[in-house]
Amino acid sequence: RLPPAWTHANWRARESALKVFSGTLSRGCAREDDAREMFKRACDSMGDRESAVRDAAFACASAARAAFPEAMVEEFELARNDLRPQHAKALERLLTTTTTTT
């Protein structure tokens, strides 16, 4: 039900969709395959022109990582080449910090 939000012209709709899914992940109400798809969407949204959307995308990726750490490392490796270098570095720090401390 969220796909129309990814391409919506209003940045608040894109940000809200990311926040909704972040909340779902943090409450443990999402399946791993949904989290994988959402991580891909969050990676895509990190290139959004609005900083609020980029921040929500990073928060969503963080929530996905907290819920399914191993799966998100796999998804990151698949998405790494499509990310801007600064986003890839930030995600890599997020994923390695978490996986080494758990």
Secondary structure, 3 states (H helix, E strand, C coil): CCHHHHCCCCHHHHHHHHHHHHHHHHCCCCCHHHHHHHHHHHHHHCCCCCHHHHHHHHHHHHHHHHHCHHHHHHHHHHHHHHCCHHHHHHHHHHHHHHHHHC
